[in-house]
């Protein structure tokens, strides 16, 4: 039953991901100054690169679901590593919703006079420094709780870390790559990288939501007594 429910959720979320990516691609075809205006897809809410777009908000919803599911897992198993990962996901949500890395990056640029390096703006370096500070602040609790966890909980922790890694690569590495490539490559290439970023973020949030749901379902199933 757990596997069936998890598969159903994975399919449902993946279908929405695909539809949002298709909507993003259609938007890119109809939102230019020389392109026809479409009454639905010309709206910027289909552009996953922008704040408050449909893809971004769906990613938020999936992360909220992952946090809730991990909370149930922690309630069942009482392993601190789940609380640690919940904090990480909440920081990710707060960062996106409140634009913490953008605000912090701007503050660093103004106070430290950061330079522009390797095609990246001073603002980009400031944002990267803020992300790095988040990682440094959260890493100790994650490492300690991960090492102290049981084999089952440690395996679950690795799964969550994989989803977070994909999210970081898509949201940070690919984003910075896109910024650096804009003046160097044709627009179609830069657009492709932008869509890759949106796709990677949606895949990562879906993996996190589905994995956390599966963990919650398994932790709620009582262990079978040993056979007589």
Secondary structure, DSSP 8 states (H G I E B T S, - for coil): -HHHHHHHHHHHHHHHHHHHHHHHHHHHHH-STTS---TTTTSGGG-TTSTT-HHHHHHHHHHHHHHHHHHHHHHHH--HHHHHHHHHHHHHHHHHHHTHHHHHHHHHHHHH----BTTB-HHHHHHHHHHHHHHHHHHHHHHHHHHHS-HHHHHHHHHHHHHHHHHHIIIIIHHHHHHHHTTTS-HHHHHHHHHHHHHHHHHHHHHHHHHHHHHHHHHHS-------
